[in-house]
């Protein structure tokens, strides 16, 4: 029998997606700050892609939707 509170799994998934999104945003900032002098195109492209995935994960969690990272599926 179920306890009737089926929202706890969704709530936990949103918290995890928010945490992973914040981690990706922090990694993107670290990529930009760790490159010497001015970041090159590679660092800018990598930080934009990783930061974009992080922002999308946080926004998706706020909207109670699955983020792109969770839609990728199990990778080998």
C-alpha positions in Angstrom: 0.0 0.0 0.0 1.1 3.5 -0.6 1.1 6.3 1.9 -0.6 8.7 -0.5 2.3 11.1 -0.7 3.7 10.5 -4.2 5.2 14.0 -4.6 8.3 13.2 -2.5 10.1 11.5 -5.4 9.4 14.5 -7.7 10.5 16.9 -5.0 13.8 15.0 -4.5 14.4 14.9 -8.2 14.0 18.7 -8.4 16.4 19.3 -5.5 19.0 17.0 -7.2 18.5 18.7 -10.6 18.9 22.1 -8.9 22.1 21.0 -7.2 23.6 19.5 -10.3 22.6 22.7 -12.3 24.4 24.9 -9.7 27.4 22.6 -9.9 27.5 23.0 -13.7 27.2 26.8 -13.4 30.1 26.7 -10.9 32.2 24.6 -13.3 31.5 27.0 -16.1 32.6 30.0 -14.0 35.7 28.0 -12.9 36.6 27.3 -16.6 36.4 31.0 -17.3 38.4 32.1 -14.3 41.1 29.4 -14.6 42.2 30.3 -18.1 45.2 32.6 -18.2 44.8 36.3 -19.2 41.9 36.2 -21.7 40.0 32.9 -22.3 40.2 31.5 -25.8 37.4 30.3 -27.9 37.6 26.8 -26.5 37.2 28.0 -23.0 34.3 30.3 -23.9 32.5 27.6 -25.9 33.0 25.0 -23.1 31.8 27.4 -20.4 28.8 28.5 -22.5 27.7 24.9 -23.1 28.2 23.7 -19.5 26.8 26.9 -18.0 23.8 26.7 -20.4 23.1 23.1 -19.3 23.3 24.3 -15.6 21.0 27.2 -16.1 18.5 24.9 -18.0 18.6 22.4 -15.2 17.8 25.0 -12.5 15.0 26.6 -14.6 13.5 23.2 -15.4 13.5 22.3 -11.7 11.8 25.6 -10.9 9.1 24.8 -13.5 8.8 21.2 -12.4 9.9 19.7 -15.7 12.6 17.2 -16.6 15.9 18.8 -17.6 17.9 18.0 -20.7 20.5 16.2 -18.6 17.9 13.8 -17.3 16.5 13.2 -20.8 19.8 11.9 -22.1 19.2 8.5 -20.6 21.5 5.9 -19.2 24.9 6.1 -20.9 27.1 3.1 -21.2 
